[in-house]
Every structure is written in C-alpha cells, then in structure tokens.
Amino acid sequence: MTRAASLALADPGPMPELPAGALAGWFREVLESERAAIGRFLAGEVSGIDSLVAEIAGQDRPLVCLGIGKSGLVAAKVAATFSSLGTPAFFLNAAEAAHGDLGAVQTGNLVIIFSNSGTTEEIVRILPVLKSRQCRLIGIVGRPDSPIAAAVDHLVPSEIEREADHIGMAPTASTILQMAIGDGLAVAASRARGFAREDFLRQHPAGLLGRQMIRIRHLMRKGDDLPTVLPHASVADVTGVISARRVGAACVIDWEGKLLGLIVDGDIRRLAQRKGDFYATTAGEIMQANPRVVGPDLTVADTLLLLKEADRRFDVLPVVDGNGILLGLLSSWDVVQ
C-alpha cells in the first residue's frame, strides 16, 4: 500500500448529521462520569488516611511516584504537585526503573504506586527490589484483588464502574480519580507540614508567581525619582514636580521627611474644575491626608492581597517606615512592568 493510500484510509471523511446539541451532550457526559467516579470514592470508606498523610508529611527524603503509561503521566503530575507544595517528590517510570533508574530509590523511601489494573507487568517486576530496600509502598490501585494491591503496605482503592469514554476503554475516569487522590494526599500533607502561601511563592522563582515575591523596597521609586513637596508649596509647583517625575502623584512631607499626605492628578483636576488659583492654593490644602501606605518589606503579593481585602485599587502607594518617614513611592505601572 502506498503512503498516499494509507493517508486516504486515515481520512475520517465528512462528519455525519447529528442531532442538535449532540456534541455538547457527549462532552458533558464525560465530565459527569468523571465527577461520579470521584463521588463514589468519597461516598465509600477509605481507612487509614490520617496515618497515611501523617507518614507522607513526616518524610525526610523525597517521595517516589511510580507508574507507566497514562497512570505514569498522573504519577508525574502528582509528584510535581507534592514538590510545589513543600513535600519533595520525583517521578519514576516503571519501565526505566528496571533498566537502571532504580538507582534513584534509597533504602526506606516511601513509594506511591499508580496503577489502574493492578497487574502492570513493569511494576510487578520491580516490587521485590523495592521490598528488599525496605521501601514503604502505597498503592493507588483500581483493582483491590490484584497483585500490586496485595503487595503494598497501604492501599487506596481507586475503583471505577467504567471509563468515561463512549467505548469504556480509554483511561479517563480512572486517571481523573487517581489524580484527585494524589492531589488530596499532596494538599493534606502540605497543610500538615505548615506549608504557607509565602513558601509556595518561594518555590516558583520564575514567572509571575516568583515576581510576586519581590519586596516593595526593590520596586519603589526613591531618591531623585521620588516626587516630594512641602505642604506650603503652591499647586503650580506641585504640578511641575508631578510632570517631572512622570508618576502622576506627589508626596507631601514635612521638614523631617514624615509623610503628611498624597496629591494625585485627580486632586489637581478637581482644583481646576473649581477654578482655583494654582499659585495661591498650597499642597497642604488639596492633599489627601493619611493616605493608604505600605512598608518596604512587604512583597508584591502581600500588597496586592491587602488591597484586594480592602476592596481598593491603587495607582500609587507611599512607602514608609515604622515612624511614618517616607522611603519611596510604589507605582502600579512599576508593578505591572
């Protein structure tokens, strides 16, 4: 058969006529079936979860998440979740394990085995080696009467009635349930370890999550870039300072550098609408007294969370020390940048 002929045979041709909403219905059927699989698991009795989570949380060496095929993909994802939530873990491919990768497994490691059938040959083959190294074995296994289920020290049965696809064969409901169980163990162990939001952000130094850990002192405008005026300065002078610093605001301070108030573009526009005198009106007369401020050691994430809880947006935030002395000015534009 020529390559062209084989490609022609692979062409599914035009889609047949379908009732209205059939595709969306099939889509929903899959999600409903997967949700039902998790619901049935939660409705059953799973013993020993407390002790299992405590054992995971108490580990002083990385967990091993073992699997192959689709269950292996789940194991890799769960290992990543454990690690990002403060419980070091790594994925071990069962096939590669038998060809040298078992060298990564230390005596006494805790090994979480993912297998739907419970008969996966590549896993069964290395069970004796894991046991000889006094590894504690946890099985997230779909068949409680299988060889792998019988070999583990702690079984979490992940039985399903059927897969969620239309022919009941593709790993769908089974892998969703495996992943949900793995996520549950990872999150519960993380909470037991006292893992906090700040710890999570420190685990993600790259990208947006990592940048949220930058402290305000490293982003704020200071020195010559800091727009400041004294309270007796005219609004005309204030306008000049704001224009020169290009941040849309000026901080009003006293002679000791203590923050007295904040003036933003809107304050000046409101004075103009009242036809006020830009030369006779002083900064102290139009400033916003006691503006919202932040400390220099807050992170960007902390600052944004505080503002969210207060239901406030911000364009600029003065940065002060414990005595109210102005240290800098944080611009929302700088945060975005």
Secondary structure, DSSP 4 states (H G I P E B T S, - for coil): --HHHHHHHH---SPPP--TTHHHHHHHHHHHHHHHHHHHHHHS--TTHHHHHHHHHT-SS-EEEEE-HHHHHHHHHHHHHHHHTT--EEEEEHHHHTTTGGGGPPTT-EEEEEESSS--HHHHHHHHHHHHTT-EEEEEES-TTSHHHHH-SEEEE---SS-SSTTS-SSSHHHHHHHHHHHHHHHHHHHHTT--HHHHHHT--SHHHHHTT-BGGGTSB-GGGS-EE-TTSBHHHHHHHHHHHTSSEEEEE-TT-BEEEEEEHHHHHHHHHTT--TTTSBHHHHSEES---B-TT-BHHHHHHHHHHTT---SEEEEE-TT-BEEEEEEHHHHH-
